[in-house]
Amino acid sequence: MASVNYADEAGLTKANPWDGADSDGVLAAALRASTLQELGGAPHVSCCPTGTLEFAGGSSEACRGAVEATVAALATAMSTRPPRFLVLYGSLRAASYSRLLALEAARQLAKYGAAARVFDPAGLPLFSQDAGGDDAKVLELRALVRWCEGMVWCSPEVHGTFSAVFKNQVDWMPLSEGAVRPTQGKTLAVMQVEGGSQSFNTVCALRVLGRWMRCVVVPNQASIPRCHAEFAGGALKPGPARDRVVDVVDELFKFTLLVRDQSPYLAARYSEVAAAVRRHLDDTAAPLDPAALGALFAAGAEDARGVVVLDVRSEKERAEHVGGEPVDGSVHAPLNVDGQPQSAHETLADEFRAKLEDAGVRLGDLEPATATFVAHCAHPSVAEALAPAPAAILRRFGFRAHNGGHADNVRDGLAAAVSM
């Protein structure tokens, strides 16, 4: 009976298209054509990573490619103020070596000119979903998490992993507070102490935990075996263990200066941006009725902030008064780009920002907490399809924005405000 080479039949032993790649993975032209170019581009991916155009301040036409656009988005100047660090440790013992290690790290950060605060876990209640989170120690911890730009986590190794005391502190850190993720994008260094021979179980577990909290965990780490022999007078003795801690602190300090001003861009996620866009569109889908608009305009008049009315109709629609004559004092910022309907070209956020700039509305000069917009389109038949788009874009930028329906609906709202 003839033997069967199943590897040959499966094609595992045959030459594959990647055999011609050089040390950098560069393929010959013929191989590139057969293995990559025929696949085409992913239809849901633009030329740039998530949020690049928004953070770079450019337009879609100015996107020269993912590398150039991303470098432009990362060109935010690094601030020179002292970085802020929160240091946590994982033991309630009076003679806690993880506490001594935390204090050592904090002292080293202070020598770099950083502001470092060490949180004392004593008195922190056991985490519970049913607890209200209004305990003084919980409030202190959460305030420090919001305050810091980087963290150091030090834990003793207990049964092969971090201690319950340490985990309890992280459990009290919320993954989100409204639209803010307190730990996302913050830098993190991990360290452990153990009474016996060296282990890396705890720092590896801390890395997993830090990634779950969406921190930027620096590559270096410190594990101090036989920790009782490494400290004298409350400080680390000179030697390899202290040198490694200095390495970690040095790396954390530099990574924090590099990352902290870029964190909003680096932490932007496609899935979250897309979900936010859908949510804003849903929230602004229905036009406000005249009574609700009237209350909005009346409130704006009372606090002198006013409400900016955006007329997003095309030039032709506005000139022909489709949907009503222009509202007095409204700002004309056509939503469509180059006269193309949304079915042909869906207006991007940066493109609508440019439209507003052309109309004299500079979003960068406005405070999101005080500026309010009402966008309206041509007539009732498209009010629910078109007007939500500019309102949703403005909400994405952090402003209060509403769907005003059509011009006559806005006018009725203004009339209702007068009678209030």
Secondary structure, 3 states (H helix, E strand, C coil): CCCCCHHHHCCCCCCCHHHHCCCCCCCCHHHHHHHCHHHCCCCCCCCCCCCHHHHHCCCHHHCCCHHHHHHHHCCCCCCCCCCEEEEEECCCCCCCHHHHHHHHHHHHHHHCCCEEEECCCCCCCCCCCCCCCCCHHHHHHHHHHHHCCEEEEEEECECCECCHHHHHHHHCCCCCECCECCCCCCEEEEEEECCCCCCCHHHHHHHHHHHHCCCEEEEEEEEECCHHHCEECCEECCCHHHHHHHHHHHHHHHHHHHHCCCHHHHCCCHHHHHHHHHHHHHHCCCCCCHHHHHHHHHHHHHCCCCCEEEECCCHHHHHCCCCCCCCCCCEECCCCCCCCCCCCCCCCHHHHHHHHHHCCCCHHHCCCCCCEEEEEECCHHHHHHHCHHHHHHHHHCCCEEEEEEEHHHHHHHHHHHHCC
